[in-house]
């Protein structure tokens, strides 16, 4: 059974996202800090912290493939599926993100009875 997704409007237009030079920014949605990246005009949303040692992902960088690289130990992650691409076996939490006519939305799966 698919989980219900609750959509939250982040900004009216993606040009309003506070991207730094590294093409990443942090937004707070439903009490969660979430990193947003833009690579080749595609937005991705993922965890604020690295699953390995809690490095702040927005302080890292995007490599040439659009993968996010953690600033602490240089572990890299695919921003579309969260898979660790540098071989350590971790997964980065990924969030749904959509650019719509009226703005940018992040979707968070509604937690069930067990989390």
Buried (B, 14 or more C-beta within 10 A) or exposed (E): EEEEEBBBEBBEEBEEBEBEEBBBBBBEBEEBBBBBBBBEEEBBBBBBBBBBEEBBBBBBBBBEEBBBBBBBEEBBBBBEEBBBBBEEEBEBBBBEBEEEEEBBBBBBEEEEEEE
